Amino acid sequence: MRALILQYYERVLGSYWFIPSIMAVAASLLAFLLITFDSLVKPDAFGASPFLYATQPDGARAILSAIGGSMIGVAGTVFSVTMAAVVFASGSFGPRLLTNFMNDRGNQVTLGVFVATFVYSMLVLRSVRDGGADSGFGDMFVPNLAIFGAIILAIGSIGVLIYFIHHVPSNIHISNVIAGIGQNLLSRVADEFPQDEPRDAKAEAALKWQVPPCFRGDEAETGTAGATAPFAQIACDRVGYLQIIDRESLIAAAARDAIIVRLTCRPGVFVYPGFKLFDVWPAERADEETGERLRACLAAGNSRSPRQDINFLFDELVEIAGRALSPGVNDPYTAITCMDWLTAAMAAIAGRYSGDPYIVDEDGKLRAIIQAGSFADYLDIAFGHLRQYAAADMIAGEHFINCLGAVLSACRTDDQRSAVHNQAAHFIELAREALSGACLATVEAAAADVRPKGERVQS
């Protein structure tokens, strides 16, 4: 249940209606408070300055009508401009970036300011009374303080409009788009790969001792529903992309039944009824209620989410670079910008300890094992998926090799260096098929520093 709440919370914060709705409600409350305050104080309580007061009902109505009418018109224009920017970005950079622009706080706040000012003006306008015996509403009432508040909101809305005019072209500038994705990627790397020292050998051995033999990877046993099976498997009951894994609820569910759970998938995987989500040990404790509690720790949706799916951010950068290197666009420098951010992410991963797959409870007992991606896996997602595009372009290809060299300098282990060497070797093979002459020689020369020592350049 907590996973579904987190999922809905993310959807609400990322929606285009939530912030404008909250601002409209806040404007309604402000109008009510100021009108009430105006009704309690004397008209000359703050002096008789004409700057503060629209003394006649007709003047008050004219001011509020002008503000309200102009605000709702500008709000429609803001929405139209936002949709045009979203359509342009989706077509130019890829449909997966649509969510990034819809979630932009600047657009949401801008729309909210104009909607809130309109709602405020309409509510204050409703309170203006002419007075007199024929009106049937008592004495004349002009909420001077509330009208002054409407003027302040209108002036503030002009400032927001100026900001919006600057924000939209800046927001769809390709360098800013890539930088936004890259910053999110680096933030996710910091969350998934802690800089803390790994467990000492004694603690690591004690923890691995708790891992059931069937979960250690050296047995060929397969879990079934039988009574003699080493572990049971819990299948999915929904369709969609896995978005959230609630670790706290997973620990609580595993501790309640005194079981050890191994997740067989990661965020971003497409699941469907029958898809195996969990391996549970011991098998005899995995009943239907256990399956329901474990499935409640996961949330799936119609699309991938960057909240826990770090691969999604890698894929966005690769998609932009791949589109830029397509024959119809032929923009290697946009691809170079993407490679720079991919290099920064891979260098950060190389300099950190891999994520801990073991999840323990407060007593230090092993409760869950979650798949942890390796350096080689992420390198293949970042550069392996991009090499087929970069290999056909000399400019992008040379920078591709230079980026691998930068990642190589950040590697801490021989396994990491071997993964970089393999990527460089595969890239050179593709480049030899796509390039020739001086273009190939340029890429070959750049690759000299990335090859393992002692390896000769093939002509």
C-alpha positions in Angstrom: 0.0 0.0 0.0 2.8 2.4 0.8 4.3 1.9 -2.6 1.0 2.8 -4.2 0.8 5.9 -2.1 4.4 6.9 -3.1 3.5 6.3 -6.7 0.3 8.4 -6.5 2.3 11.1 -4.7 4.8 11.2 -7.6 2.0 11.4 -10.1 0.3 14.2 -8.3 3.4 16.3 -8.0 4.3 15.7 -11.6 0.8 16.5 -12.9 0.1 19.8 -14.7 -3.0 20.5 -12.6 -1.9 20.1 -9.0 0.1 23.2 -8.3 -2.4 25.5 -10.2 -5.2 24.0 -8.2 -3.4 24.6 -4.9 -2.7 28.1 -5.9 -6.3 28.7 -6.9 -7.5 27.4 -3.5 -5.0 29.6 -1.7 -6.2 32.6 -3.7 -9.8 31.8 -2.7 -8.8 31.7 1.0 -6.9 35.0 0.6 -9.9 36.7 -1.0 -12.2 35.4 1.8 -9.8 36.7 4.5 -9.2 40.1 3.0 -12.9 40.6 2.3 -13.7 39.6 5.9 -11.0 42.0 7.2 -12.4 44.8 5.0 -15.9 44.3 6.5 -14.5 44.6 10.0 -12.5 47.8 9.7 -13.6 51.3 8.9 -13.2 52.6 5.4 -10.7 55.3 6.5 -8.8 53.0 8.9 -5.6 53.3 6.8 -6.0 56.9 5.8 -7.6 58.5 2.8 -4.9 58.0 0.2 -6.4 57.6 -3.3 -3.6 55.1 -4.0 -5.1 52.6 -1.6 -8.8 53.0 -2.4 -11.2 52.6 -5.3 -13.9 54.5 -3.5 -16.8 53.8 -5.7 -18.3 50.4 -6.6 -18.2 51.1 -10.3 -14.5 51.8 -10.2 -13.9 48.7 -8.1 -15.8 46.6 -10.6 -13.9 48.1 -13.5 -10.5 47.3 -11.9 -11.5 43.7 -10.9 -13.1 43.0 -14.3 -10.0 44.2 -16.2 -7.7 42.1 -14.0 -9.8 39.0 -14.1 -10.5 39.1 -17.8 -6.9 39.7 -18.8 -5.6 37.0 -16.4 -7.8 34.2 -17.8 -6.8 35.2 -21.3 -3.1 35.1 -20.5 -3.6 31.8 -18.7 -5.0 30.3 -22.0 -2.0 31.7 -23.9 0.5 30.3 -21.3 -1.2 26.9 -21.7 -1.0 27.0 -25.5 2.6 28.1 -25.5 3.5 25.2 -23.1 1.7 22.7 -25.2 3.5 23.9 -28.3 6.9 23.6 -26.5 6.0 20.1 -25.3 5.1 19.0 -28.8 8.3 20.5 -30.2 10.4 18.8 -27.5 8.7 15.5 -27.9 9.2 15.5 -31.7 12.8 16.8 -31.6 14.3 15.1 -28.5 12.1 12.0 -28.1 8.7 11.2 -26.6 10.2 10.0 -23.3 11.1 13.6 -22.6 7.4 14.6 -22.6 7.2 13.9 -18.8 10.2 16.2 -18.1 8.5 19.2 -19.7 5.1 18.4 -18.2 6.7 18.2 -14.7 8.5 21.5 -15.1 7.7 23.6 -12.0 8.2 26.9 -13.9 5.3 26.2 -16.3 3.1 24.9 -13.5 3.7 27.9 -11.3 3.2 30.3 -14.1 -0.2 28.9 -15.0 -1.1 28.7 -11.3 -0.3 32.5 -10.8 -2.7 33.6 -13.6 -5.5 31.2 -12.6 -5.1 32.2 -9.0 -5.3 35.9 -9.8 -8.4 35.3 -11.9 -10.1 33.3 -9.1 -9.2 36.0 -6.6 -10.5 38.8 -8.7 -13.8 37.1 -9.4 -14.4 36.4 -5.7 -13.6 39.9 -4.7 -15.7 41.3 -7.5 -18.7 39.3 -6.2 -18.5 41.1 -2.8 -18.8 44.7 -4.2 -22.2 46.3 -3.4 -23.8 49.5 -4.5 -25.9 49.9 -1.4 -29.0 51.9 -1.1 -32.7 51.0 -0.3 -33.3 49.7 -3.9 -30.4 47.3 -4.0 -31.7 44.9 -1.3 -28.1 44.3 -0.1 -27.8 46.9 2.6 -25.1 49.5 2.7 -22.5 50.1 0.0 -19.5 47.9 0.4 -16.2 48.2 -1.4 -13.4 45.9 -0.2 -10.6 48.4 -0.6 -7.8 46.2 0.9 -8.9 43.2 -1.2 -8.9 45.3 -4.3 -5.4 46.6 -3.5 -4.4 42.9 -3.2 -5.8 42.2 -6.6 -3.6 45.0 -8.0 -0.6 43.6 -6.3 -1.3 40.1 -7.8 -1.8 41.7 -11.2 1.6 43.4 -11.0 3.2 40.2 -9.8 1.6 38.3 -12.7 3.3 40.6 -15.2 6.6 39.7 -13.6 5.8 36.0 -13.9 4.8 36.5 -17.5 8.2 38.1 -18.2 9.9 35.1 -16.5 7.8 32.7 -18.6 8.8 34.4 -21.8 12.4 33.7 -20.9 11.8 30.3 -19.4 10.2 28.6 -22.3 12.9 29.1 -24.9 15.5 28.4 -22.2 13.7 25.2 -21.2 13.7 23.7 -24.7 17.3 24.6 -25.4 19.0 21.3 -26.1 22.0 22.0 -23.8 19.6 22.8 -20.9 17.5 19.7 -21.6 20.6 17.4 -21.5 22.0 19.1 -18.4 18.7 18.6 -16.6 18.7 14.9 -17.4 22.4 14.7 -16.5 22.0 16.3 -13.1 19.2 13.9 -12.3 21.4 11.0 -13.4 24.2 12.1 -11.2 21.8 12.5 -8.3 20.5 9.0 -8.8 24.1 7.7 -9.0 24.8 9.3 -5.6 21.8 7.6 -4.1 22.3 4.1 -5.6 26.1 4.0 -5.2 27.1 5.2 -1.7 30.6 6.4 -1.0 30.7 4.7 2.3 33.3 1.9 2.8 31.9 -1.5 2.2 31.4 -4.0 5.0 34.5 -5.4 6.5 35.4 -9.0 5.5 34.1 -10.4 8.8 30.7 -8.7 8.6 30.4 -9.6 4.9 31.1 -13.2 5.6 28.6 -13.3 8.5 26.0 -11.7 6.2 26.6 -14.1 3.3 26.3 -17.0 5.8 22.6 -16.0 6.1 22.1 -16.3 2.4 20.3 -19.6 1.7 22.3 -22.0 -0.5 19.7 -21.8 -3.3 20.2 -18.0 -3.5 24.0 -18.1 -3.7 24.1 -18.6 -7.5 26.1 -21.8 -7.5 23.2 -24.1 -7.4 21.0 -25.1 -10.4 17.9 -25.6 -8.3 14.7 -24.0 -9.6 11.9 -22.8 -7.3 8.5 -24.4 -7.7 5.3 -24.6 -5.7 6.1 -28.1 -4.5 6.7 -28.9 -0.8 10.2 -30.0 -1.4 11.3 -27.0 -3.5 14.2 -24.9 -2.1 12.3 -21.7 -2.6 8.9 -20.6 -3.9 8.2 -18.0 -6.5 5.7 -15.1 -6.3 4.2 -14.0 -9.6 2.9 -10.6 -10.6 -0.8 -9.8 -10.7 -0.7 -6.5 -12.7 0.6 -5.1 -16.0 3.0 -2.2 -16.5 6.5 -0.9 -15.8 7.8 -1.4 -12.4 8.2 2.0 -10.9 8.7 1.8 -7.1 10.1 -0.8 -4.8 9.3 0.1 -1.2 12.2 -1.4 0.8 10.8 -0.5 4.2 7.6 -2.4 3.6 9.5 -5.2 2.0 11.6 -5.6 5.2 8.5 -5.5 7.3 6.7 -8.1 5.2 9.7 -10.5 5.2 10.2 -10.1 8.9 6.6 -10.8 9.7 6.8 -14.2 8.0 10.4 -14.9 8.9 11.4 -15.3 5.3 14.2 -14.2 3.0 13.1 -12.6 -0.3 15.1 -12.3 -3.5 13.8 -9.8 -6.1 14.1 -11.1 -9.7 13.5 -7.7 -11.3 14.5 -4.1 -11.1 12.6 -0.8 -11.6 11.9 -0.2 -15.2 11.2 -3.8 -16.1 7.8 -4.5 -17.8 5.8 -6.9 -15.6 2.6 -8.8 -16.4 0.5 -11.5 -14.7 2.6 -14.6 -14.3 5.9 -12.6 -14.3 8.1 -13.9 -11.5 8.7 -11.1 -9.0 10.1 -12.8 -5.9 11.9 -15.9 -4.8 10.9 -16.8 -1.2 12.8 -19.0 1.1 11.8 -21.2 2.8 9.1 -22.3 0.3 6.6 -23.6 2.9 6.1 -20.2 4.4 5.1 -18.6 1.1 1.3 -18.7 1.2 -1.2 -16.5 -0.6 -1.2 -13.8 2.1 2.6 -13.6 1.9 2.3 -13.1 -1.8 -0.2 -10.3 -1.4 2.0 -8.5 1.2 5.0 -8.8 -1.0 3.2 -7.6 -4.1 2.0 -4.6 -2.1 5.6 -3.5 -1.8 5.8 -2.8 -5.5 4.0 -0.2 -7.8 3.7 -0.4 -11.6 2.5 2.1 -14.1 2.0 2.8 -17.8 5.5 4.3 -18.2 8.9 4.2 -16.8 9.8 6.6 -14.0 13.2 8.0 -13.1 12.5 7.9 -9.3 14.2 4.5 -8.9 15.0 3.6 -12.5 18.5 4.9 -13.2 18.6 3.1 -16.5 15.7 5.3 -17.7 18.0 8.4 -17.4 20.8 6.7 -19.2 18.3 5.8 -22.0 17.1 9.4 -22.3 20.6 10.6 -23.0 21.3 7.8 -25.4 18.1 8.5 -27.2 18.9 12.2 -27.7 22.4 11.3 -28.9 21.1 8.7 -31.3 18.5 11.1 -32.8 21.2 13.7 -33.2 23.4 11.2 -35.1 20.7 10.1 -37.4 21.1 10.9 -41.1 18.1 13.2 -41.0 19.6 15.4 -38.2 23.3 14.9 -38.4 24.2 16.9 -35.3 27.3 15.3 -33.7 27.8 18.1 -31.2 24.5 17.4 -29.5 25.6 13.8 -29.2 29.0 15.0 -27.8 27.1 16.9 -25.0 25.2 13.7 -24.1 28.4 11.7 -24.1 30.0 14.2 -21.7 27.2 13.7 -19.2 27.3 10.0 -19.7 31.1 10.1 -19.0 30.5 12.1 -15.8 27.9 9.5 -14.6 30.2 6.5 -15.4 33.2 8.2 -13.8 31.1 8.7 -10.7 30.0 5.0 -10.7 33.6 3.9 -11.2 34.7 5.9 -8.1 32.0 4.6 -5.8 31.3 1.2 -4.2 28.7 -0.8 -5.8 25.3 -0.8 -4.2 24.7 -3.3 -1.4 22.3 -6.1 -2.6 21.6 -7.3 0.9 18.8 -5.7 2.9 18.7 -6.4 6.7 16.3 -5.5 9.4 17.0 -3.7 12.6 18.3 -6.8 14.2 20.8 -7.4 11.4 19.0 -10.3 10.0 19.0 -10.7 6.2 15.5 -10.1 4.8 15.9 -9.3 1.1 18.3 -9.5 -1.8 17.9 -7.0 -4.6 19.7 -7.2 -7.9 22.5 -4.7 -8.1 23.8 -3.5 -11.5 27.6 -3.8 -12.1 29.9 -1.2 -13.6 30.0 -3.2 -16.8 26.2 -3.3 -17.1 25.9 0.5 -16.8 28.8 1.0 -19.2 27.0 -1.1 -21.8 23.8 0.8 -21.3 25.5 4.2 -21.5 28.1 3.6 -24.3 27.3 0.2 -25.6 23.9 1.2 -26.8 25.3 4.4 -28.4 28.3 3.0 -30.2 26.3 1.9 -33.3 25.4 5.5 -33.9 28.8 7.1 -33.0 30.8 4.6 -35.1 29.5 6.1 -38.3 30.6 9.7 -37.6 34.2 10.7 -37.2 33.5 13.6 -34.9 31.3 11.7 -32.6 33.4 8.6 -32.8 36.6 10.4 -31.8 34.8 11.9 -28.8 33.3 8.5 -28.0 36.8 7.1 -27.6 38.0 10.1 -25.6 35.1 9.7 -23.2 36.0 6.0 -22.7 39.5 7.2 -21.9 38.2 9.6 -19.3 36.1 6.8 -17.7 39.2 4.5 -17.8 41.2 7.0 -15.8 38.5 6.9 -13.1 38.3 3.1 -12.9 39.5 1.5 -9.6 39.5 -2.2 -10.4 40.8 -4.4 -13.2 37.2 -5.6 -13.9 36.2 -2.0 -14.6 39.2 -1.4 -16.9 38.5 -4.6 -18.7 34.9 -3.5 -19.4 36.2 -0.2 -20.8 38.7 -2.0 -23.0 36.0 -4.3 -24.3 33.7 -1.3 -25.2 36.6 0.3 -27.1 37.4 -2.9 -29.0 33.7 -3.3 -30.0 33.5 0.3 -31.1 36.6 0.1 -33.3 35.2 -3.0 -35.0 32.0 -1.0 -35.9 34.1 2.0 -36.9 36.1 -0.1 -39.3 32.9 -1.2 -41.0 31.4 2.3 -41.2 34.5 4.6 -41.8 37.5 4.6 -44.0 40.5 6.6 -44.9 41.4 9.6 -42.8 38.2 9.4 -40.8 39.0 5.9 -39.6 42.6 6.9 -39.0 41.5 9.7 -36.7 39.3 7.3 -34.6 42.1 4.7 -34.6 44.6 7.2 -33.3 42.2 8.3 -30.5 41.7 4.6 -29.5 45.4 4.1 -29.0 45.2 5.3 -25.4 42.2 3.1 -24.5 43.6 -0.2 -25.7 45.2 -2.5 -23.2 48.9 -2.2 -22.9 50.8 -4.3 -25.5 47.9 -4.5 -27.9 48.8 -3.5 -31.4 46.7 -1.4 -33.8 45.3 -3.5 -36.6 45.5 -2.0 -40.0 
